[in-house]
Amino acid sequence: MTYPRTAEFADILYEAGIIRRAISPLSDADPSFSAADAYAVQLYNVKRWTGLGRVISGKKIGLTSKGMQDQLGVNEPDYGHLFGDMDHSRDGKIPTDEFLQPKIEAEIAFILKEDLSGGEVTGDDVMDAAEFVAGAFEIVDSRIRDWKLKLPDTVADNASSGCYVLGEKRIPPRSADLSAITMQLFKNGELAGQGKGNAVLGNPANSVAWLSNKLWQYGVVLKKGEVVLSGALSAAPGASRGDVFEARFSVFGNIVAEFV
């Protein structure tokens, strides 16, 4: 059955993003609002955005750590869509005014050379289908006031997507043990977080496999050329104008993002 408030909730989120004004949780307006309902809301806005000319560039995966899943009372990740205009890889400068309450995550990104589909994708399949892996920043943002949200709220809000930065160094996926890659995250020169690839479902490739199989339930394919952000390697610190973040990866080198 179609969720009866899909268009209403999608309009609320869309307007909140346009006017840069945070809203109360949608789950407060309807306590029965489920994750399945929320994906319908997300896809409603994705269709709206593509109709306005935005081009899908990939997908992002969130809630890959057990801590975040426990916090929201769920037992699986969630996902959202990336668009070409979210890509700030060229200069790493993040326009702070475009966001309400941004946070930043360091991740491992996959760039696909083949489609992933069929509903039975494994981590090995992901490694075969990826042309490159790279270090990345994902800037997450929420249209929900003060990040006081439940799973359906973040799912409906395109998994709290903001923008992303891909590092310049890209390597074949089998040239390194992705689960052993280490990362240190610095905010204005001070250590703000650290983690390893195994923080993401044991191996980031497992995260991408989960996404492919989840999307297949809706008849959606991860496509050749798409970027997939596999999940945060550590907690996400808040970001404000003037902040400079550096992620130091053991394999990918350093990535810098500056909020301007």
C-alpha atoms as an extended CHARMM CRD file, in Angstrom:
* protein
*
       260  EXT
         1         1  MET       CA              0.0000000000        0.0000000000        0.0000000000  PROA      1               0.0000000000
         2         2  THR       CA              1.1430000000        3.5320000000       -0.7400000000  PROA      2               0.0000000000
         3         3  TYR       CA              1.8850000000        5.6400000000        2.3240000000  PROA      3               0.0000000000
         4         4  PRO       CA             -0.8680000000        8.2950000000        2.2990000000  PROA      4               0.0000000000
         5         5  ARG       CA              1.3670000000       11.1570000000        3.5170000000  PROA      5               0.0000000000
         6         6  THR       CA              4.2350000000       10.5820000000        1.0630000000  PROA      6               0.0000000000
         7         7  ALA       CA              3.7250000000       13.7700000000       -0.9460000000  PROA      7               0.0000000000
         8         8  GLU       CA              3.0010000000       15.8500000000        2.1710000000  PROA      8               0.0000000000
         9         9  PHE       CA              6.1560000000       14.7510000000        3.9950000000  PROA      9               0.0000000000
        10        10  ALA       CA              8.2740000000       15.0280000000        0.8420000000  PROA      10              0.0000000000
        11        11  ASP       CA              7.0620000000       18.6090000000        0.3340000000  PROA      11              0.0000000000
        12        12  ILE       CA              7.9130000000       19.4980000000        3.9430000000  PROA      12              0.0000000000
        13        13  LEU       CA             11.4720000000       18.1820000000        3.5890000000  PROA      13              0.0000000000
        14        14  TYR       CA             11.9640000000       19.7380000000        0.1730000000  PROA      14              0.0000000000
        15        15  GLU       CA             10.8660000000       23.1670000000        1.3950000000  PROA      15              0.0000000000
        16        16  ALA       CA             13.0370000000       22.8650000000        4.5320000000  PROA      16              0.0000000000
        17        17  GLY       CA             16.0530000000       22.2700000000        2.3040000000  PROA      17              0.0000000000
        18        18  ILE       CA             15.2160000000       25.1560000000       -0.0050000000  PROA      18              0.0000000000
        19        19  ILE       CA             14.6600000000       27.7680000000        2.7130000000  PROA      19              0.0000000000
        20        20  ARG       CA             17.3370000000       26.3240000000        5.0660000000  PROA      20              0.0000000000
        21        21  ARG       CA             14.9910000000       25.9560000000        8.0100000000  PROA      21              0.0000000000
        22        22  ALA       CA             15.0160000000       22.8730000000       10.2250000000  PROA      22              0.0000000000
        23        23  ILE       CA             11.7650000000       21.0890000000       11.0100000000  PROA      23              0.0000000000
        24        24  SER       CA             10.3690000000       18.8910000000       13.7400000000  PROA      24              0.0000000000
        25        25  PRO       CA             10.7440000000       15.1340000000       13.2680000000  PROA      25              0.0000000000
        26        26  LEU       CA              8.2550000000       13.6340000000       10.8470000000  PROA      26              0.0000000000
        27        27  SER       CA              8.0100000000       10.6740000000       13.2110000000  PROA      27              0.0000000000
        28        28  ASP       CA              6.4660000000       13.0430000000       15.7760000000  PROA      28              0.0000000000
        29        29  ALA       CA              3.7710000000       14.0350000000       13.2960000000  PROA      29              0.0000000000
        30        30  ASP       CA              2.9890000000       10.3570000000       12.6330000000  PROA      30              0.0000000000
        31        31  PRO       CA              4.2490000000        7.8100000000       15.1810000000  PROA      31              0.0000000000
        32        32  SER       CA              3.3320000000        5.0080000000       12.7450000000  PROA      32              0.0000000000
        33        33  PHE       CA              5.7540000000        6.4050000000       10.1160000000  PROA      33              0.0000000000
        34        34  SER       CA              7.9830000000        3.4530000000        9.1570000000  PROA      34              0.0000000000
        35        35  ALA       CA             11.2920000000        3.0410000000        7.3350000000  PROA      35              0.0000000000
        36        36  ALA       CA              9.4160000000        1.6440000000        4.3250000000  PROA      36              0.0000000000
        37        37  ASP       CA              7.1870000000        4.7390000000        4.3180000000  PROA      37              0.0000000000
        38        38  ALA       CA             10.2950000000        6.8930000000        4.6060000000  PROA      38              0.0000000000
        39        39  TYR       CA             11.9580000000        5.3460000000        1.5550000000  PROA      39              0.0000000000
        40        40  ALA       CA              8.8170000000        6.2120000000       -0.4010000000  PROA      40              0.0000000000
        41        41  VAL       CA              9.2260000000        9.8310000000        0.7380000000  PROA      41              0.0000000000
        42        42  GLN       CA             12.9160000000        9.8250000000       -0.1910000000  PROA      42              0.0000000000
        43        43  LEU       CA             12.2220000000        8.4260000000       -3.6670000000  PROA      43              0.0000000000
        44        44  TYR       CA              9.4260000000       10.9580000000       -4.1990000000  PROA      44              0.0000000000
        45        45  ASN       CA             11.9550000000       13.7630000000       -3.7450000000  PROA      45              0.0000000000
        46        46  VAL       CA             14.6000000000       11.9510000000       -5.8000000000  PROA      46              0.0000000000
        47        47  LYS       CA             12.1150000000       11.8590000000       -8.6700000000  PROA      47              0.0000000000
        48        48  ARG       CA             11.3990000000       15.5570000000       -8.1040000000  PROA      48              0.0000000000
        49        49  TRP       CA             15.1000000000       16.4520000000       -8.1200000000  PROA      49              0.0000000000
        50        50  THR       CA             15.8760000000       14.4840000000      -11.2730000000  PROA      50              0.0000000000
        51        51  GLY       CA             12.8740000000       16.1270000000      -12.9110000000  PROA      51              0.0000000000
        52        52  LEU       CA             14.4790000000       19.4760000000      -12.1090000000  PROA      52              0.0000000000
        53        53  GLY       CA             17.6940000000       18.4250000000      -13.8330000000  PROA      53              0.0000000000
        54        54  ARG       CA             19.8120000000       17.0190000000      -11.0140000000  PROA      54              0.0000000000
        55        55  VAL       CA             21.8340000000       13.9610000000      -12.0680000000  PROA      55              0.0000000000
        56        56  ILE       CA             22.3050000000       10.9700000000       -9.7630000000  PROA      56              0.0000000000
        57        57  SER       CA             26.0360000000       10.3200000000       -9.2820000000  PROA      57              0.0000000000
        58        58  GLY       CA             25.8380000000        7.4600000000       -6.7920000000  PROA      58              0.0000000000
        59        59  LYS       CA             24.6120000000        6.3230000000       -3.3980000000  PROA      59              0.0000000000
        60        60  LYS       CA             25.6200000000        6.7250000000        0.2140000000  PROA      60              0.0000000000
        61        61  ILE       CA             25.3080000000        4.2710000000        3.0560000000  PROA      61              0.0000000000
        62        62  GLY       CA             24.7240000000        5.3180000000        6.6370000000  PROA      62              0.0000000000
        63        63  LEU       CA             24.3210000000        3.6700000000       10.0460000000  PROA      63              0.0000000000
        64        64  THR       CA             27.0110000000        1.0990000000        9.3090000000  PROA      64              0.0000000000
        65        65  SER       CA             28.4160000000        1.0900000000       12.8620000000  PROA      65              0.0000000000
        66        66  LYS       CA             26.8160000000       -0.9240000000       15.6400000000  PROA      66              0.0000000000
        67        67  GLY       CA             26.8870000000        2.1410000000       17.8970000000  PROA      67              0.0000000000
        68        68  MET       CA             24.7730000000        4.2100000000       15.5200000000  PROA      68              0.0000000000
        69        69  GLN       CA             22.4010000000        1.2980000000       14.8800000000  PROA      69              0.0000000000
        70        70  ASP       CA             21.9360000000        0.8100000000       18.6220000000  PROA      70              0.0000000000
        71        71  GLN       CA             21.3290000000        4.5390000000       19.0570000000  PROA      71              0.0000000000
        72        72  LEU       CA             18.4310000000        4.4620000000       16.5710000000  PROA      72              0.0000000000
        73        73  GLY       CA             17.2240000000        1.0040000000       17.5250000000  PROA      73              0.0000000000
        74        74  VAL       CA             17.8410000000       -0.6360000000       14.1370000000  PROA      74              0.0000000000
        75        75  ASN       CA             19.7760000000       -3.6590000000       12.9290000000  PROA      75              0.0000000000
        76        76  GLU       CA             20.7550000000       -2.6160000000        9.4230000000  PROA      76              0.0000000000
        77        77  PRO       CA             22.1990000000        0.4320000000        7.6180000000  PROA      77              0.0000000000
        78        78  ASP       CA             20.2470000000        2.9170000000        5.5330000000  PROA      78              0.0000000000
        79        79  TYR       CA             20.9510000000        4.6010000000        2.2160000000  PROA      79              0.0000000000
        80        80  GLY       CA             20.4590000000        7.7990000000        0.2690000000  PROA      80              0.0000000000
        81        81  HSD       CA             21.1760000000        9.2060000000       -3.1850000000  PROA      81              0.0000000000
        82        82  LEU       CA             24.1410000000       11.3130000000       -4.2930000000  PROA      82              0.0000000000
        83        83  PHE       CA             23.8540000000       13.9230000000       -7.0310000000  PROA      83              0.0000000000
        84        84  GLY       CA             26.5030000000       15.4360000000       -9.2730000000  PROA      84              0.0000000000
        85        85  ASP       CA             26.0950000000       18.8740000000       -7.7200000000  PROA      85              0.0000000000
        86        86  MET       CA             27.0730000000       17.4110000000       -4.3320000000  PROA      86              0.0000000000
        87        87  ASP       CA             30.5940000000       16.6290000000       -5.5810000000  PROA      87              0.0000000000
        88        88  HSD       CA             33.1190000000       19.1280000000       -4.1860000000  PROA      88              0.0000000000
        89        89  SER       CA             36.1920000000       17.0650000000       -4.9970000000  PROA      89              0.0000000000
        90        90  ARG       CA             37.7260000000       19.6980000000       -7.2730000000  PROA      90              0.0000000000
        91        91  ASP       CA             38.7670000000       22.0840000000       -4.5030000000  PROA      91              0.0000000000
        92        92  GLY       CA             37.4860000000       20.5940000000       -1.2430000000  PROA      92              0.0000000000
        93        93  LYS       CA             35.7660000000       23.8580000000       -0.3390000000  PROA      93              0.0000000000
        94        94  ILE       CA             32.3800000000       23.3630000000        1.3120000000  PROA      94              0.0000000000
        95        95  PRO       CA             29.8860000000       26.2700000000        1.0470000000  PROA      95              0.0000000000
        96        96  THR       CA             28.7060000000       26.4370000000        4.6460000000  PROA      96              0.0000000000
        97        97  ASP       CA             25.6290000000       28.5590000000        3.8340000000  PROA      97              0.0000000000
        98        98  GLU       CA             24.1410000000       25.6700000000        1.8390000000  PROA      98              0.0000000000
        99        99  PHE       CA             23.7050000000       23.5700000000        4.9820000000  PROA      99              0.0000000000
       100       100  LEU       CA             21.8090000000       23.7920000000        8.2560000000  PROA      100             0.0000000000
       101       101  GLN       CA             23.8290000000       21.7540000000       10.7680000000  PROA      101             0.0000000000
       102       102  PRO       CA             26.6110000000       19.9370000000        8.9300000000  PROA      102             0.0000000000
       103       103  LYS       CA             28.8330000000       17.1870000000       10.2670000000  PROA      103             0.0000000000
       104       104  ILE       CA             31.7110000000       15.4830000000        8.4630000000  PROA      104             0.0000000000
       105       105  GLU       CA             32.6290000000       11.8220000000        8.0690000000  PROA      105             0.0000000000
       106       106  ALA       CA             35.7300000000       10.1670000000        6.6140000000  PROA      106             0.0000000000
       107       107  GLU       CA             34.9100000000        7.1240000000        4.4990000000  PROA      107             0.0000000000
       108       108  ILE       CA             36.0870000000        4.7400000000        1.8030000000  PROA      108             0.0000000000
       109       109  ALA       CA             34.4260000000        5.3160000000       -1.5690000000  PROA      109             0.0000000000
       110       110  PHE       CA             33.9240000000        2.8000000000       -4.3590000000  PROA      110             0.0000000000
       111       111  ILE       CA             33.7790000000        3.8410000000       -8.0330000000  PROA      111             0.0000000000
       112       112  LEU       CA             32.0680000000        1.1380000000      -10.0630000000  PROA      112             0.0000000000
       113       113  LYS       CA             33.1360000000       -0.1770000000      -13.4760000000  PROA      113             0.0000000000
       114       114  GLU       CA             30.2180000000       -2.6130000000      -13.6790000000  PROA      114             0.0000000000
       115       115  ASP       CA             26.5900000000       -2.7040000000      -12.5820000000  PROA      115             0.0000000000
       116       116  LEU       CA             25.7310000000       -4.5540000000       -9.3690000000  PROA      116             0.0000000000
       117       117  SER       CA             22.3640000000       -6.2910000000       -9.3230000000  PROA      117             0.0000000000
       118       118  GLY       CA             20.5550000000       -9.5610000000       -8.7350000000  PROA      118             0.0000000000
       119       119  GLY       CA             19.9340000000       -9.4530000000       -4.9970000000  PROA      119             0.0000000000
       120       120  GLU       CA             22.6750000000      -11.9300000000       -4.0150000000  PROA      120             0.0000000000
       121       121  VAL       CA             25.7440000000       -9.6920000000       -4.2620000000  PROA      121             0.0000000000
       122       122  THR       CA             28.7070000000      -10.5110000000       -1.9930000000  PROA      122             0.0000000000
       123       123  GLY       CA             31.6770000000       -8.4780000000       -0.8550000000  PROA      123             0.0000000000
       124       124  ASP       CA             33.7980000000      -10.3170000000       -3.4350000000  PROA      124             0.0000000000
       125       125  ASP       CA             31.3530000000       -9.3030000000       -6.1580000000  PROA      125             0.0000000000
       126       126  VAL       CA             31.7530000000       -5.6940000000       -5.0750000000  PROA      126             0.0000000000
       127       127  MET       CA             35.5400000000       -5.9600000000       -5.2740000000  PROA      127             0.0000000000
       128       128  ASP       CA             35.2380000000       -7.3340000000       -8.8080000000  PROA      128             0.0000000000
       129       129  ALA       CA             32.7630000000       -4.6420000000       -9.8890000000  PROA      129             0.0000000000
       130       130  ALA       CA             34.7170000000       -1.6730000000       -8.4860000000  PROA      130             0.0000000000
       131       131  GLU       CA             37.2440000000        0.0390000000      -10.7120000000  PROA      131             0.0000000000
       132       132  PHE       CA             38.7740000000        2.0790000000       -7.8920000000  PROA      132             0.0000000000
       133       133  VAL       CA             38.4990000000        2.7590000000       -4.1910000000  PROA      133             0.0000000000
       134       134  ALA       CA             39.4320000000        6.0970000000       -2.6630000000  PROA      134             0.0000000000
       135       135  GLY       CA             39.3780000000        8.0140000000        0.5690000000  PROA      135             0.0000000000
       136       136  ALA       CA             36.4620000000       10.4250000000        0.8650000000  PROA      136             0.0000000000
       137       137  PHE       CA             34.6880000000       12.9340000000        3.0430000000  PROA      137             0.0000000000
       138       138  GLU       CA             30.9390000000       12.8880000000        3.3240000000  PROA      138             0.0000000000
       139       139  ILE       CA             29.3420000000       16.0100000000        4.7100000000  PROA      139             0.0000000000
       140       140  VAL       CA             26.0770000000       14.9630000000        6.3020000000  PROA      140             0.0000000000
       141       141  ASP       CA             23.3040000000       17.3920000000        7.1150000000  PROA      141             0.0000000000
       142       142  SER       CA             19.8220000000       17.0930000000        8.5380000000  PROA      142             0.0000000000
       143       143  ARG       CA             16.6750000000       19.0310000000        7.8850000000  PROA      143             0.0000000000
       144       144  ILE       CA             15.4600000000       17.6670000000       11.2550000000  PROA      144             0.0000000000
       145       145  ARG       CA             16.0320000000       20.1590000000       14.0620000000  PROA      145             0.0000000000
       146       146  ASP       CA             19.0460000000       19.4580000000       16.3270000000  PROA      146             0.0000000000
       147       147  TRP       CA             19.5600000000       16.0140000000       14.7780000000  PROA      147             0.0000000000
       148       148  LYS       CA             16.8080000000       14.6820000000       17.0770000000  PROA      148             0.0000000000
       149       149  LEU       CA             15.6500000000       11.9910000000       14.7170000000  PROA      149             0.0000000000
       150       150  LYS       CA             14.5960000000        8.3840000000       14.3950000000  PROA      150             0.0000000000
       151       151  LEU       CA             15.3890000000        6.0330000000       11.5390000000  PROA      151             0.0000000000
       152       152  PRO       CA             12.3790000000        7.0210000000        9.3760000000  PROA      152             0.0000000000
       153       153  ASP       CA             13.3120000000       10.7040000000        9.7320000000  PROA      153             0.0000000000
       154       154  THR       CA             16.8350000000       10.2790000000        8.3780000000  PROA      154             0.0000000000
       155       155  VAL       CA             15.7200000000        7.8540000000        5.6420000000  PROA      155             0.0000000000
       156       156  ALA       CA             13.0520000000       10.2680000000        4.3930000000  PROA      156             0.0000000000
       157       157  ASP       CA             15.6530000000       13.0630000000        4.4830000000  PROA      157             0.0000000000
       158       158  ASN       CA             17.7710000000       11.2490000000        1.8610000000  PROA      158             0.0000000000
       159       159  ALA       CA             19.7600000000        9.6020000000        4.6670000000  PROA      159             0.0000000000
       160       160  SER       CA             20.8250000000       13.0480000000        5.9220000000  PROA      160             0.0000000000
       161       161  SER       CA             22.8530000000       13.7190000000        2.7720000000  PROA      161             0.0000000000
       162       162  GLY       CA             24.8340000000       16.8840000000        2.2380000000  PROA      162             0.0000000000
       163       163  CYS       CA             27.7920000000       16.6730000000       -0.1520000000  PROA      163             0.0000000000
       164       164  TYR       CA             31.0510000000       14.7880000000       -0.6280000000  PROA      164             0.0000000000
       165       165  VAL       CA             34.7380000000       15.0920000000       -1.4670000000  PROA      165             0.0000000000
       166       166  LEU       CA             36.6870000000       12.2940000000       -3.1640000000  PROA      166             0.0000000000
       167       167  GLY       CA             40.4340000000       12.0500000000       -2.6450000000  PROA      167             0.0000000000
       168       168  GLU       CA             42.7350000000       12.2390000000       -5.6460000000  PROA      168             0.0000000000
       169       169  LYS       CA             44.5200000000        8.9280000000       -5.0030000000  PROA      169             0.0000000000
       170       170  ARG       CA             42.4780000000        6.0130000000       -6.3280000000  PROA      170             0.0000000000
       171       171  ILE       CA             43.6540000000        2.4240000000       -6.2440000000  PROA      171             0.0000000000
       172       172  PRO       CA             42.3810000000       -0.9370000000       -7.5180000000  PROA      172             0.0000000000
       173       173  PRO       CA             40.2170000000       -2.4470000000       -4.7590000000  PROA      173             0.0000000000
       174       174  ARG       CA             42.2570000000       -5.6520000000       -4.4140000000  PROA      174             0.0000000000
       175       175  SER       CA             45.5590000000       -3.7950000000       -4.0520000000  PROA      175             0.0000000000
       176       176  ALA       CA             44.9460000000       -3.2510000000       -0.3250000000  PROA      176             0.0000000000
       177       177  ASP       CA             43.1970000000       -4.9170000000        2.6120000000  PROA      177             0.0000000000
       178       178  LEU       CA             40.2650000000       -2.5420000000        2.9260000000  PROA      178             0.0000000000
       179       179  SER       CA             39.3470000000       -3.7890000000        6.3890000000  PROA      179             0.0000000000
       180       180  ALA       CA             42.8380000000       -2.8560000000        7.6790000000  PROA      180             0.0000000000
       181       181  ILE       CA             43.0090000000        0.6790000000        6.2520000000  PROA      181             0.0000000000
       182       182  THR       CA             43.4230000000        3.1990000000        9.0620000000  PROA      182             0.0000000000
       183       183  MET       CA             42.2270000000        6.8040000000        9.1870000000  PROA      183             0.0000000000
       184       184  GLN       CA             42.8730000000        9.7250000000       11.5020000000  PROA      184             0.0000000000
       185       185  LEU       CA             40.5130000000       12.7110000000       11.3180000000  PROA      185             0.0000000000
       186       186  PHE       CA             41.8090000000       16.1400000000       12.3180000000  PROA      186             0.0000000000
       187       187  LYS       CA             39.6960000000       19.2560000000       12.9380000000  PROA      187             0.0000000000
       188       188  ASN       CA             41.6810000000       22.4870000000       12.8090000000  PROA      188             0.0000000000
       189       189  GLY       CA             44.8500000000       20.5170000000       13.4790000000  PROA      189             0.0000000000
       190       190  GLU       CA             43.5600000000       18.5380000000       16.4540000000  PROA      190             0.0000000000
       191       191  LEU       CA             42.6870000000       14.8470000000       16.4080000000  PROA      191             0.0000000000
       192       192  ALA       CA             38.8920000000       14.5120000000       16.2510000000  PROA      192             0.0000000000
       193       193  GLY       CA             38.4510000000       10.8200000000       15.4410000000  PROA      193             0.0000000000
       194       194  GLN       CA             40.0790000000        7.7060000000       14.1240000000  PROA      194             0.0000000000
       195       195  GLY       CA             39.0380000000        4.3300000000       12.7860000000  PROA      195             0.0000000000
       196       196  LYS       CA             39.7110000000        1.3610000000       10.5330000000  PROA      196             0.0000000000
       197       197  GLY       CA             37.9800000000       -0.1010000000        7.5320000000  PROA      197             0.0000000000
       198       198  ASN       CA             36.6420000000       -2.9800000000        9.6070000000  PROA      198             0.0000000000
       199       199  ALA       CA             34.3960000000       -0.4830000000       11.4410000000  PROA      199             0.0000000000
       200       200  VAL       CA             32.1240000000       -0.6220000000        8.3750000000  PROA      200             0.0000000000
       201       201  LEU       CA             30.3410000000       -3.9990000000        8.6120000000  PROA      201             0.0000000000
       202       202  GLY       CA             33.7140000000       -5.7410000000        8.9410000000  PROA      202             0.0000000000
       203       203  ASN       CA             34.7860000000       -4.5650000000        5.4730000000  PROA      203             0.0000000000
       204       204  PRO       CA             33.4850000000       -1.6340000000        3.4020000000  PROA      204             0.0000000000
       205       205  ALA       CA             32.8190000000       -4.0210000000        0.4880000000  PROA      205             0.0000000000
       206       206  ASN       CA             30.2310000000       -5.7640000000        2.6820000000  PROA      206             0.0000000000
       207       207  SER       CA             28.4620000000       -2.4350000000        3.0920000000  PROA      207             0.0000000000
       208       208  VAL       CA             28.2180000000       -1.9370000000       -0.6730000000  PROA      208             0.0000000000
       209       209  ALA       CA             26.9810000000       -5.5190000000       -1.0830000000  PROA      209             0.0000000000
       210       210  TRP       CA             24.2540000000       -4.8360000000        1.4970000000  PROA      210             0.0000000000
       211       211  LEU       CA             23.2160000000       -1.7390000000       -0.4420000000  PROA      211             0.0000000000
       212       212  SER       CA             23.0740000000       -3.5510000000       -3.7650000000  PROA      212             0.0000000000
       213       213  ASN       CA             20.8750000000       -6.2710000000       -2.3050000000  PROA      213             0.0000000000
       214       214  LYS       CA             18.6370000000       -3.7760000000       -0.5190000000  PROA      214             0.0000000000
       215       215  LEU       CA             18.1430000000       -1.7280000000       -3.6750000000  PROA      215             0.0000000000
       216       216  TRP       CA             17.3460000000       -4.8550000000       -5.6700000000  PROA      216             0.0000000000
       217       217  GLN       CA             14.2120000000       -5.2500000000       -3.5340000000  PROA      217             0.0000000000
       218       218  TYR       CA             12.9940000000       -2.0600000000       -5.2250000000  PROA      218             0.0000000000
       219       219  GLY       CA             14.2560000000       -2.9970000000       -8.6900000000  PROA      219             0.0000000000
       220       220  VAL       CA             17.1280000000       -0.4980000000       -8.4500000000  PROA      220             0.0000000000
       221       221  VAL       CA             20.6330000000       -1.2850000000       -9.7510000000  PROA      221             0.0000000000
       222       222  LEU       CA             23.9690000000        0.1880000000       -8.6770000000  PROA      222             0.0000000000
       223       223  LYS       CA             25.2740000000        1.3890000000      -12.0170000000  PROA      223             0.0000000000
       224       224  LYS       CA             28.6190000000        1.5250000000      -13.7430000000  PROA      224             0.0000000000
       225       225  GLY       CA             30.2950000000        4.8740000000      -13.0430000000  PROA      225             0.0000000000
       226       226  GLU       CA             28.4560000000        5.5060000000       -9.7920000000  PROA      226             0.0000000000
       227       227  VAL       CA             30.2020000000        6.5200000000       -6.5740000000  PROA      227             0.0000000000
       228       228  VAL       CA             29.2360000000        4.6040000000       -3.4410000000  PROA      228             0.0000000000
       229       229  LEU       CA             30.1700000000        6.0520000000       -0.0520000000  PROA      229             0.0000000000
       230       230  SER       CA             30.4180000000        2.9990000000        2.1620000000  PROA      230             0.0000000000
       231       231  GLY       CA             30.0490000000        4.4410000000        5.6700000000  PROA      231             0.0000000000
       232       232  ALA       CA             31.8680000000        6.4290000000        8.3350000000  PROA      232             0.0000000000
       233       233  LEU       CA             35.1090000000        5.1440000000        9.8500000000  PROA      233             0.0000000000
       234       234  SER       CA             34.6150000000        7.2120000000       13.0310000000  PROA      234             0.0000000000
       235       235  ALA       CA             32.1280000000        9.5520000000       14.6780000000  PROA      235             0.0000000000
       236       236  ALA       CA             31.1900000000       12.7080000000       12.7690000000  PROA      236             0.0000000000
       237       237  PRO       CA             32.2360000000       16.0320000000       14.3490000000  PROA      237             0.0000000000
       238       238  GLY       CA             30.1920000000       19.1590000000       13.7200000000  PROA      238             0.0000000000
       239       239  ALA       CA             31.4380000000       21.7170000000       11.2210000000  PROA      239             0.0000000000
       240       240  SER       CA             31.1970000000       25.5090000000       10.9960000000  PROA      240             0.0000000000
       241       241  ARG       CA             32.4940000000       28.2300000000        8.7020000000  PROA      241             0.0000000000
       242       242  GLY       CA             36.2840000000       28.4320000000        8.9280000000  PROA      242             0.0000000000
       243       243  ASP       CA             36.8110000000       24.8480000000       10.0450000000  PROA      243             0.0000000000
       244       244  VAL       CA             39.4330000000       22.8210000000        8.1840000000  PROA      244             0.0000000000
       245       245  PHE       CA             39.3360000000       19.0230000000        8.2920000000  PROA      245             0.0000000000
       246       246  GLU       CA             42.0420000000       16.6140000000        7.2420000000  PROA      246             0.0000000000
       247       247  ALA       CA             41.6550000000       12.8530000000        6.9450000000  PROA      247             0.0000000000
       248       248  ARG       CA             44.9440000000       10.9520000000        6.9540000000  PROA      248             0.0000000000
       249       249  PHE       CA             44.5190000000        7.4850000000        5.4400000000  PROA      249             0.0000000000
       250       250  SER       CA             47.1600000000        4.7740000000        5.6100000000  PROA      250             0.0000000000
       251       251  VAL       CA             46.6610000000        3.9730000000        1.9210000000  PROA      251             0.0000000000
       252       252  PHE       CA             44.9890000000        6.9640000000        0.2590000000  PROA      252             0.0000000000
       253       253  GLY       CA             47.0950000000        9.7690000000        1.6660000000  PROA      253             0.0000000000
       254       254  ASN       CA             45.5180000000       12.9400000000        3.0110000000  PROA      254             0.0000000000
       255       255  ILE       CA             42.2500000000       14.6650000000        2.0980000000  PROA      255             0.0000000000
       256       256  VAL       CA             41.3650000000       18.2110000000        3.1240000000  PROA      256             0.0000000000
       257       257  ALA       CA             37.9540000000       19.8980000000        3.3290000000  PROA      257             0.0000000000
       258       258  GLU       CA             37.5070000000       23.5410000000        4.2650000000  PROA      258             0.0000000000
       259       259  PHE       CA             34.1790000000       25.0910000000        5.2460000000  PROA      259             0.0000000000
       260       260  VAL       CA             33.9490000000       28.5100000000        3.6150000000  PROA      260             0.0000000000
